[in-house]
Amino acid sequence: MTNSSSITHFLLLAFADTRELQLLHFCLFLAIYLAALLGNGLIITAIACDHRLHTPMYFFLLNLSFLDLGSVSTTLPKAMANSLWNTRAISYAGCAVQLFFFLFLIVGEYCLLTVMAYDRYMAICKPLHYELMMGSRGKTLKGNTEPCIGIKTGVCFVNYMLSSLWEYGGYIQVCWESVFQQEVRA
């Protein structure tokens, strides 16, 4: 007879065992989450409402704020719920989805920061070329493919990360099943 058990959820390591410290962690996570929402919301609102801020630097800053909102919103709500309700469980699918979105958004932030660094490099070190490269409103590129190389590299890196996660995720599951089977036999 073979063991056909499967993993349905994980148990997360608690930050504290006492209820008072768990509530303190909830308040701390709530303050961090609200500060991130408020700060990024103000940046998004300011850039969207003021037409003078529709320049490449602020366009990148707007996208960085959206990515930051997404990355904070994937992890902190579950941590707050676990601290508030004194639970430690997360489903296998929920963990996989949370990990996927968090990695996707963090890699997106790093790629955007790379493009922002290249944009500032061009603006500071080669100001005459920068004016030729940017469109009249400053948002569209005119026939230059150099910034696209960084974006393509970022997309390839994200593809590599996701394929590695898919491949090693199956490997980890096979290893976990073999360890579980060894413990059951002992």
Backbone bond lengths (Angstrom), bond angles and torsions (degrees), N, CA, C in turn:
res aa  C-N    CA-C-N  psi(-1)  N-CA   C-N-CA  omega(-1)  CA-C   N-CA-C  phi
1 M - - - 1.452 - - 1.535 108.71 -
2 T 1.317 116.51 128.51 1.457 120.94 -178.46 1.525 109.68 -97.33
3 N 1.300 113.93 152.81 1.458 120.98 177.74 1.521 108.52 -85.58
4 S 1.297 117.58 121.76 1.463 120.26 -178.50 1.522 111.39 -116.73
5 S 1.321 116.55 36.44 1.466 118.99 178.64 1.521 109.54 -77.29
6 S 1.307 115.47 156.15 1.460 120.61 178.77 1.524 109.12 -136.60
7 I 1.302 114.32 160.17 1.457 120.55 -179.13 1.523 108.11 -85.55
8 T 1.323 117.28 123.86 1.464 120.56 178.31 1.514 112.39 -108.95
9 H 1.319 117.57 -23.58 1.463 120.06 178.94 1.526 109.87 -156.36
10 F 1.317 114.71 162.87 1.459 122.38 176.09 1.517 108.27 -112.58
11 L 1.313 116.12 155.42 1.456 121.22 171.36 1.520 107.68 -105.63
12 L 1.311 116.16 122.26 1.454 121.49 -179.15 1.523 109.91 -83.35
13 L 1.302 116.66 150.08 1.450 121.71 177.08 1.526 108.42 -75.96
14 A 1.314 116.55 125.84 1.467 120.62 -177.54 1.529 110.22 -75.33
15 F 1.328 116.11 148.69 1.455 120.32 176.73 1.522 110.81 -72.23
16 A 1.327 116.41 -35.32 1.464 121.05 -178.59 1.527 108.50 -149.75
17 D 1.331 114.66 155.33 1.459 119.44 179.96 1.522 112.57 -94.73
18 T 1.307 117.99 -24.09 1.463 119.88 -179.04 1.520 110.38 -86.57
19 R 1.319 115.57 147.44 1.468 121.57 -175.83 1.527 111.61 -65.31
20 E 1.327 117.72 -37.13 1.468 120.85 -178.89 1.523 111.23 -63.36
21 L 1.338 116.35 -41.78 1.470 119.17 179.06 1.526 111.33 -70.30
22 Q 1.333 117.82 -32.36 1.457 120.08 176.27 1.527 110.86 -65.21
23 L 1.332 116.97 -40.22 1.472 120.12 176.13 1.517 111.39 -66.95
24 L 1.340 116.54 -35.59 1.470 120.05 176.02 1.527 110.26 -64.26
25 H 1.334 117.21 -41.11 1.461 120.32 176.61 1.523 111.16 -64.69
26 F 1.330 117.14 -38.81 1.456 119.83 176.63 1.523 110.69 -60.12
27 C 1.325 117.16 -46.34 1.476 120.57 179.49 1.526 111.17 -63.37
28 L 1.313 116.99 -38.91 1.466 120.64 178.31 1.534 110.89 -65.77
29 F 1.337 117.17 -45.93 1.465 120.77 177.89 1.527 111.17 -63.40
30 L 1.324 116.71 -38.63 1.464 120.33 178.97 1.523 110.72 -64.64
31 A 1.334 117.19 -41.66 1.466 120.56 178.43 1.529 111.12 -64.00
32 I 1.324 116.77 -42.60 1.470 120.60 178.91 1.525 110.31 -64.13
33 Y 1.323 116.20 -44.03 1.463 120.97 -178.42 1.530 111.17 -64.80
34 L 1.326 116.87 -44.66 1.467 119.87 179.56 1.529 111.50 -66.87
35 A 1.333 117.26 -37.18 1.466 120.18 177.01 1.530 110.67 -64.03
36 A 1.334 116.60 -41.80 1.471 119.85 178.55 1.522 110.67 -66.01
37 L 1.331 117.40 -42.86 1.467 120.35 178.46 1.521 111.29 -63.17
38 L 1.329 116.36 -45.34 1.460 120.11 -178.62 1.525 111.75 -66.14
39 G 1.327 116.98 -46.92 1.463 120.19 -178.83 1.512 112.95 -63.20
40 N 1.319 116.71 -48.62 1.468 119.58 179.67 1.520 111.65 -69.39
41 G 1.336 117.27 -34.89 1.468 119.85 176.18 1.521 111.99 -63.47
42 L 1.337 116.68 -40.07 1.474 119.90 177.36 1.526 111.51 -66.03
43 I 1.328 116.84 -39.68 1.464 119.68 178.37 1.528 110.17 -64.06
44 I 1.326 117.03 -45.44 1.464 121.05 -179.94 1.523 110.74 -62.62
45 T 1.322 117.09 -44.80 1.467 121.33 -179.37 1.530 111.48 -64.27
46 A 1.328 116.67 -44.69 1.466 120.32 -178.67 1.527 111.34 -63.22
47 I 1.314 117.05 -43.46 1.468 120.14 -178.18 1.523 110.81 -71.40
48 A 1.322 117.06 -37.92 1.463 119.40 -178.65 1.527 112.13 -71.20
49 C 1.320 117.70 -33.68 1.468 120.41 -174.66 1.526 113.94 -86.01
50 D 1.300 118.61 -29.23 1.463 121.18 -176.51 1.524 109.79 -98.74
51 H 1.333 116.53 115.49 1.465 120.11 -177.41 1.521 112.93 -69.64
52 R 1.329 118.07 -19.38 1.465 120.50 177.84 1.526 111.57 -71.70
53 L 1.329 117.03 -17.01 1.466 121.20 -179.88 1.524 112.15 -94.10
54 H 1.303 118.22 13.20 1.453 121.46 178.55 1.526 109.93 -89.68
55 T 1.320 115.30 61.76 1.462 123.47 177.73 1.529 107.77 -117.55
56 P 1.326 117.93 166.11 1.473 119.35 -176.95 1.526 114.35 -56.00
57 M 1.337 117.03 -42.17 1.458 119.11 -178.01 1.527 110.96 -61.94
58 Y 1.308 117.85 -44.24 1.460 120.72 -179.50 1.526 112.10 -75.20
59 F 1.323 117.12 -27.79 1.457 120.33 173.67 1.525 110.23 -62.74
60 F 1.331 116.43 -44.64 1.462 120.42 176.84 1.528 111.13 -66.32
61 L 1.326 116.87 -38.68 1.466 120.77 178.58 1.528 111.12 -63.91
62 L 1.324 116.92 -37.62 1.463 121.47 176.74 1.528 110.64 -62.07
63 N 1.330 116.39 -46.53 1.459 120.24 178.90 1.528 111.57 -65.99
64 L 1.323 117.09 -36.00 1.457 120.76 177.07 1.531 110.86 -64.95
65 S 1.315 117.45 -36.34 1.464 120.77 177.14 1.524 111.15 -66.55
66 F 1.336 117.04 -40.52 1.463 119.60 176.43 1.527 111.45 -62.45
67 L 1.330 117.00 -43.76 1.459 120.29 179.25 1.526 111.17 -65.10
68 D 1.314 116.87 -38.15 1.464 120.54 178.74 1.521 110.69 -66.26
69 L 1.319 117.23 -41.25 1.468 120.47 175.68 1.526 110.91 -59.01
70 G 1.308 116.58 -42.83 1.461 119.94 179.99 1.513 112.57 -66.41
71 S 1.335 117.64 -43.43 1.469 119.55 -177.50 1.525 111.74 -69.09
72 V 1.321 117.62 -35.57 1.464 120.33 177.15 1.528 110.00 -70.56
73 S 1.317 117.22 -36.06 1.468 121.17 -177.05 1.524 113.10 -76.69
74 T 1.315 119.16 -10.64 1.464 119.52 177.71 1.519 112.59 -85.96
75 T 1.321 118.10 -28.68 1.462 119.69 -173.94 1.524 114.28 -107.93
76 L 1.315 117.70 -43.34 1.463 119.72 -172.38 1.527 115.13 -67.15
77 P 1.325 121.76 -38.07 1.474 118.20 178.80 1.532 113.74 -59.82
78 K 1.322 117.94 -39.26 1.469 119.92 178.03 1.522 110.58 -68.36
79 A 1.322 117.69 -39.51 1.466 120.56 177.59 1.526 110.85 -64.37
80 M 1.344 116.78 -39.63 1.470 119.51 177.73 1.520 110.98 -66.24
81 A 1.329 117.08 -41.56 1.468 120.20 179.90 1.525 110.80 -64.28
82 N 1.327 117.26 -40.56 1.459 119.80 178.74 1.522 111.63 -65.12
83 S 1.321 117.47 -38.89 1.461 120.20 179.25 1.521 111.88 -71.19
84 L 1.314 117.21 -36.97 1.462 120.27 -177.05 1.522 112.04 -75.03
85 W 1.314 117.95 -42.83 1.460 120.96 -173.85 1.525 113.22 -97.67
86 N 1.331 117.28 6.24 1.455 122.37 176.57 1.538 111.51 57.39
87 T 1.319 116.20 42.22 1.460 121.67 176.65 1.517 108.95 -113.59
88 R 1.309 115.59 160.76 1.459 120.04 179.62 1.513 112.29 -131.58
89 A 1.317 118.69 -0.93 1.465 121.39 -172.92 1.522 111.59 -90.69
90 I 1.320 114.85 144.20 1.456 122.81 170.58 1.526 106.48 -138.67
91 S 1.310 116.45 136.76 1.462 119.15 -178.21 1.528 109.79 -69.68
92 Y 1.318 114.56 157.90 1.460 120.41 179.79 1.522 110.20 -62.05
93 A 1.333 116.30 -44.25 1.469 119.97 179.56 1.527 110.50 -66.78
94 G 1.334 117.10 -40.09 1.468 120.22 178.35 1.511 111.94 -63.21
95 C 1.315 116.73 -39.36 1.464 120.90 177.84 1.521 110.76 -66.12
96 A 1.332 116.64 -42.48 1.468 120.48 179.91 1.532 111.00 -64.76
97 V 1.322 116.90 -42.43 1.465 120.93 179.57 1.525 110.47 -65.88
98 Q 1.327 116.10 -43.65 1.467 120.11 179.67 1.526 110.57 -63.35
99 L 1.318 117.42 -43.18 1.460 121.13 178.64 1.523 111.19 -64.46
100 F 1.336 117.29 -42.48 1.460 121.19 179.38 1.529 110.96 -60.22
101 F 1.336 117.05 -51.90 1.461 119.63 -178.02 1.522 111.87 -65.57
102 F 1.326 117.31 -39.78 1.458 119.62 -179.65 1.526 110.74 -63.73
103 L 1.337 117.28 -47.44 1.471 119.73 178.86 1.521 111.64 -64.20
104 F 1.327 116.59 -41.12 1.456 120.58 179.65 1.531 110.69 -61.21
105 L 1.327 117.41 -44.91 1.463 120.51 -178.10 1.528 112.04 -72.18
106 I 1.317 117.88 -37.43 1.466 120.06 178.79 1.532 110.58 -67.83
107 V 1.325 117.43 -42.66 1.473 119.97 176.60 1.524 109.71 -63.65
108 G 1.332 117.22 -37.93 1.459 120.39 175.76 1.524 111.93 -61.96
109 E 1.342 116.32 -39.83 1.468 119.51 177.07 1.522 111.08 -63.53
110 Y 1.332 117.84 -43.59 1.461 120.19 179.54 1.527 111.35 -64.46
111 C 1.307 116.88 -40.21 1.468 119.76 177.64 1.528 110.81 -64.56
112 L 1.332 116.07 -42.23 1.460 119.50 178.54 1.525 111.25 -65.49
113 L 1.323 117.51 -39.32 1.469 119.83 176.31 1.521 111.56 -63.97
114 T 1.330 117.15 -33.97 1.456 120.28 176.51 1.525 110.96 -66.22
115 V 1.315 116.54 -44.46 1.462 120.43 177.69 1.530 110.61 -65.02
116 M 1.330 116.93 -38.51 1.473 120.16 177.57 1.528 110.97 -63.55
117 A 1.333 116.88 -40.30 1.464 120.06 178.35 1.522 110.65 -64.25
118 Y 1.330 116.78 -40.35 1.462 119.98 177.81 1.529 110.54 -66.32
119 D 1.329 117.22 -39.24 1.463 120.86 177.67 1.522 111.03 -61.49
120 R 1.322 117.56 -44.75 1.472 120.46 179.26 1.520 111.17 -68.02
121 Y 1.331 117.01 -36.35 1.459 120.32 176.45 1.521 110.59 -59.90
122 M 1.326 115.91 -47.24 1.466 119.61 179.94 1.532 111.07 -64.93
123 A 1.331 117.56 -39.04 1.461 120.56 -178.06 1.525 111.90 -68.91
124 I 1.330 117.19 -34.49 1.467 120.22 -176.02 1.524 111.76 -90.19
125 C 1.314 116.79 -47.13 1.463 119.92 -172.91 1.530 114.09 -85.58
126 K 1.317 116.80 -27.53 1.470 120.69 -179.46 1.524 109.67 -133.79
127 P 1.341 116.79 67.71 1.469 118.78 -174.00 1.528 114.04 -65.07
128 L 1.312 118.88 -31.41 1.461 120.01 179.89 1.530 110.99 -71.91
129 H 1.314 117.18 -38.29 1.464 120.47 176.68 1.524 111.11 -69.99
130 Y 1.329 115.48 -33.14 1.466 119.90 -178.92 1.527 110.56 -63.20
131 E 1.302 117.25 -42.46 1.469 120.84 179.31 1.528 111.18 -64.83
132 L 1.328 117.40 -36.02 1.459 120.40 177.74 1.531 111.67 -70.68
133 M 1.322 115.55 -33.75 1.454 120.34 -176.60 1.528 112.55 -73.44
134 M 1.311 117.04 -35.95 1.461 120.50 -174.10 1.522 110.62 -88.52
135 G 1.328 115.77 151.44 1.456 121.98 179.69 1.517 111.42 -75.77
136 S 1.322 116.44 -175.72 1.461 121.23 -176.88 1.527 112.06 -65.69
137 R 1.324 117.72 -36.49 1.468 120.19 178.34 1.515 111.55 -88.89
138 G 1.346 117.48 -10.45 1.448 120.47 176.92 1.515 114.03 88.75
139 K 1.329 118.57 8.84 1.451 119.57 -177.57 1.520 113.00 -110.81
140 T 1.303 117.72 -24.74 1.461 119.45 -175.34 1.515 109.86 -107.74
141 L 1.311 115.45 144.87 1.458 120.78 178.51 1.520 109.31 -87.19
142 K 1.319 116.35 144.43 1.467 121.01 179.50 1.518 109.13 -105.70
143 G 1.308 116.33 89.07 1.451 120.45 170.08 1.507 116.85 67.56
144 N 1.295 120.69 10.84 1.451 121.50 179.54 1.529 108.43 -102.28
145 T 1.325 115.66 130.88 1.461 119.44 -176.09 1.522 113.11 -100.96
146 E 1.332 119.53 -2.58 1.463 120.79 -177.82 1.532 112.67 -60.95
147 P 1.338 121.83 -45.16 1.461 119.34 178.00 1.524 112.22 -64.71
148 C 1.330 117.62 -27.38 1.462 120.54 179.69 1.520 111.37 -68.38
149 I 1.333 117.72 -24.79 1.464 120.27 178.86 1.525 109.66 -64.36
150 G 1.325 117.66 -42.16 1.461 120.86 177.76 1.516 111.92 -64.17
151 I 1.319 116.70 -39.39 1.464 120.46 179.44 1.524 109.86 -67.39
152 K 1.343 117.25 -42.49 1.464 120.35 178.36 1.527 110.65 -63.60
153 T 1.323 116.92 -39.50 1.456 120.24 177.44 1.521 110.34 -62.44
154 G 1.324 117.19 -41.71 1.467 120.75 177.99 1.510 112.27 -63.23
155 V 1.328 117.04 -41.46 1.469 120.70 178.99 1.523 110.09 -65.33
156 C 1.331 117.16 -41.47 1.464 120.14 177.39 1.522 111.15 -63.25
157 F 1.340 117.17 -39.36 1.454 120.65 178.94 1.522 111.24 -65.06
158 V 1.337 117.07 -42.18 1.469 120.67 177.67 1.520 109.84 -63.12
159 N 1.331 117.25 -42.28 1.460 121.21 178.12 1.528 110.69 -61.05
160 Y 1.327 117.12 -42.37 1.457 121.25 178.20 1.525 111.21 -63.27
161 M 1.339 116.35 -43.79 1.470 120.25 179.95 1.524 110.66 -62.45
162 L 1.311 117.35 -44.18 1.458 120.31 -177.99 1.520 111.62 -68.45
163 S 1.327 117.37 -39.56 1.468 118.96 178.18 1.523 110.52 -68.39
164 S 1.326 117.80 -36.35 1.461 120.48 176.50 1.517 110.79 -65.91
165 L 1.317 116.76 -41.90 1.456 120.65 178.15 1.518 110.41 -61.55
166 W 1.327 117.02 -41.73 1.460 120.77 179.22 1.532 110.57 -65.02
167 E 1.343 115.84 -44.54 1.469 119.84 -177.34 1.522 110.96 -68.62
168 Y 1.329 117.71 -49.68 1.459 120.16 -177.10 1.523 112.00 -74.16
169 G 1.334 117.94 -23.63 1.456 120.35 175.35 1.510 111.09 -61.88
170 G 1.330 117.27 -41.71 1.461 121.18 175.64 1.514 111.37 -67.18
171 Y 1.325 117.25 -37.35 1.455 121.38 178.60 1.521 110.83 -64.69
172 I 1.322 116.58 -43.13 1.460 120.85 179.21 1.524 110.10 -63.72
173 Q 1.329 117.05 -40.20 1.458 119.95 179.92 1.528 110.38 -65.01
174 V 1.336 118.40 -41.34 1.460 121.17 178.28 1.520 109.92 -63.94
175 C 1.342 117.36 -43.07 1.466 120.37 178.65 1.520 110.60 -63.55
176 W 1.326 117.22 -42.01 1.453 120.79 -179.76 1.520 110.45 -62.99
177 E 1.335 116.91 -41.23 1.458 120.21 179.65 1.519 111.03 -65.08
178 S 1.344 117.69 -39.47 1.464 119.14 179.66 1.522 110.77 -68.75
179 V 1.327 118.59 -37.91 1.467 121.21 176.70 1.516 109.58 -65.18
180 F 1.321 117.56 -42.36 1.461 121.47 -179.59 1.528 110.15 -63.87
181 Q 1.331 116.97 -40.35 1.459 120.38 179.63 1.516 111.12 -66.55
182 Q 1.338 117.20 -35.87 1.471 120.36 177.96 1.523 110.36 -66.64
183 E 1.345 117.78 -38.57 1.454 120.34 178.98 1.514 111.39 -68.54
184 V 1.326 117.87 -34.37 1.455 120.86 -179.37 1.528 110.30 -69.56
185 R 1.351 117.02 -37.72 1.464 120.76 -179.44 1.530 111.74 -69.96
186 A 1.322 117.91 -30.72 1.476 121.52 -175.11 1.505 113.43 -73.00
